[in-house]
Structures are given as C-alpha cells and as structure tokens.
C-alpha cells in the first residue's frame, strides 16, 4: 500500500539532501524548500524516501502509514 509523505515547510531549510537522495520524489519549490512532487509513494521508492527522511538535518520529512 502506498504511503503518504510530506515536508514540514516550517522545518525545511532547503539544503537539498532529499532531492539528491530521492530526486523522483522530492524537488525544491520556488521558495527553495523541499516538496513531495510524486504524491503517494510506491513501495519500490520507500527505501530512498526513508533514507532521505533519516538524512534530513531538520527532520522535516514526515512519513505516514
């Protein structure tokens, strides 16, 4: 079952770690903050999303079951 992932904009500092780790899921918006551009995340992309969340210096990436 696909999982929901979002970025807490108030925590994001736009460092780009998530976009480097999971470029098919995350991008920087016009304000330079990360956003999920894919929507629900399929299981095959979850390892990279989990790595991006773990690597985020401000814990801005939230994964919901």
Secondary structure, DSSP 8 states (H G I E B T S, - for coil): --BEEEE-TTT-----HHHHH-TTTEEE-TTS-EEESSSSB-HHHHHHHHHHHHH-TT--EEEE-
